[in-house]
């Protein structure tokens, strides 16, 4: 069941990326690790900066996007937490709100 849920999430994430709903090279990680531990672990996939969004939630920004599948595998192997793409956020169309990514 867990493998199916992982596959379903990855499939939805790929579809969202193809529709331009994710910010390329940016991922969110829910983890109890420190910024330094996350930078060290994810730097094996390329140049990365890590910033704290809120306690236990971090934004990863990669110079060259390694891809969700690589990050999910690395996170599982190293026990780093859960990884998801940084989805674009906007208010409902026609509401007069801003339509931009959350940073």
Buried (B, 14 or more C-beta within 10 A) or exposed (E): EEEEEEEEBEEEBBEBBEEEBBBEBBBBBBBEBEEEBBBBBBEEBEEBEBEEBEEEEBBBBBEEBBBBEBBBEBBEEBEBBEBBBBBBEEEEEEEEEEEEEEE
